[in-house]
């Protein structure tokens, strides 16, 4: 397990409310679309990051993390494992506080690099599953 329950809780409750979601588009059939909606329901501001830079759930999209003109707190990664490490590195470069790799997204080297860079990280878990379990 990559990310203990305390790290999960800290990211979901203390890391901040602006979540860049890498891989989020208007495709309703993709997991990112539903997860973004759940995060919004729990008070998070979602920022779509996708090559198409689509507006999703009422939020302006951007082509990359570097194009976002304001700070992001958490970078939620919905790209395949081969691409995820580069996204984690970009998250550190833009000053994010945490990185979250979705279910099935695993890159142990990126996990180690992200922790070494001082960010919190969770890997191979889903915030839409975890956040309702927090309770009050």
C-alpha positions in Angstrom: 0.0 0.0 0.0 1.4 3.3 -1.1 0.1 5.9 1.3 -1.0 5.0 4.8 -4.4 6.1 6.2 -2.9 9.2 7.9 -1.4 10.4 4.6 -4.7 9.8 2.8 -6.5 11.8 5.5 -4.0 14.6 5.4 -4.2 15.0 1.6 -8.0 15.0 1.7 -8.4 17.3 4.7 -5.3 19.5 5.1 -3.4 19.8 1.8 -5.8 22.3 0.3 -8.9 22.4 -1.8 -7.5 23.0 -5.4 -7.1 19.6 -7.2 -5.6 19.5 -10.7 -6.9 16.3 -12.3 -4.5 15.2 -15.0 -6.4 13.2 -17.7 -9.8 14.8 -17.0 -11.9 15.5 -20.1 -15.6 15.8 -21.0 -15.6 12.0 -21.6 -18.3 10.9 -19.2 -17.3 7.2 -19.6 -13.9 7.8 -18.0 -13.3 7.4 -14.3 -11.8 10.8 -14.0 -15.1 12.4 -14.9 -17.0 10.8 -12.0 -14.2 11.2 -9.5 -14.0 14.9 -10.3 -17.7 15.3 -9.6 -17.3 13.5 -6.2 -14.4 15.8 -5.3 -16.6 18.8 -6.1 -19.4 17.5 -3.9 -16.9 17.4 -1.1 -15.9 21.0 -1.6 -12.8 20.6 -3.8 -12.1 22.9 -6.7 -11.2 20.7 -9.6 -8.9 21.9 -12.4 -9.0 19.7 -15.6 -5.6 19.0 -17.2 -5.8 17.4 -20.6 -4.3 18.1 -24.0 -7.7 19.3 -25.2 -8.0 21.8 -22.3 -11.7 21.2 -22.1 -14.0 22.9 -19.6 -15.3 20.1 -17.3 -17.9 20.4 -14.6 -17.8 24.2 -15.1 -14.1 24.5 -14.5 -11.7 25.8 -17.2 -9.2 23.2 -18.5 -5.5 23.6 -19.1 -3.1 21.6 -21.4 -0.5 21.1 -18.7 0.2 21.8 -15.0 2.6 24.5 -16.0 -0.2 26.4 -17.8 -2.4 26.7 -14.7 -2.1 30.4 -13.6 -2.7 29.8 -9.9 -1.4 27.4 -7.3 -2.7 23.9 -7.1 -2.6 21.9 -3.9 -3.0 18.3 -5.0 -2.3 16.7 -8.4 -4.6 13.7 -9.1 -3.2 11.5 -11.9 -5.4 9.5 -14.3 -2.8 8.8 -16.9 -1.1 5.4 -17.4 1.8 4.3 -15.2 4.3 5.0 -18.0 3.4 8.7 -18.1 2.6 9.2 -14.4 6.2 9.7 -13.2 6.7 12.7 -15.4 3.4 14.2 -14.1 4.6 13.7 -10.5 7.8 15.5 -11.3 5.8 18.4 -12.8 3.6 18.5 -9.7 6.7 19.1 -7.6 8.0 21.7 -10.1 4.7 23.7 -9.8 4.7 23.6 -6.0 1.9 21.2 -5.4 1.7 19.8 -1.8 0.6 16.3 -2.8 0.3 13.8 -5.6 -2.4 11.2 -5.9 -2.0 8.3 -8.4 -5.3 6.7 -9.1 -6.2 3.0 -8.9 -3.9 1.0 -11.2 -1.4 3.9 -11.6 1.9 2.7 -10.1 5.4 4.0 -10.4 7.6 3.2 -7.4 10.5 5.4 -8.6 8.1 8.4 -8.9 6.7 7.6 -5.5 10.2 7.7 -4.0 11.1 10.9 -5.9 7.9 12.7 -4.9 8.4 11.9 -1.2 12.1 12.9 -1.4 10.9 16.3 -2.9 8.8 16.8 0.2 5.4 16.1 -1.1 2.8 13.8 0.3 1.9 11.0 -2.1 -0.7 8.2 -2.4 -0.6 5.7 -5.1 -3.0 3.1 -6.4 -6.0 4.4 -4.5 -9.0 6.6 -5.4 -10.0 9.8 -3.5 -13.7 9.3 -4.5 -13.6 6.0 -2.5 -11.6 7.4 0.4 -13.2 10.8 1.0 -16.7 9.5 2.0 -15.0 7.2 4.6 -13.5 10.1 6.5 -16.7 11.0 8.3 -16.8 14.2 10.2 
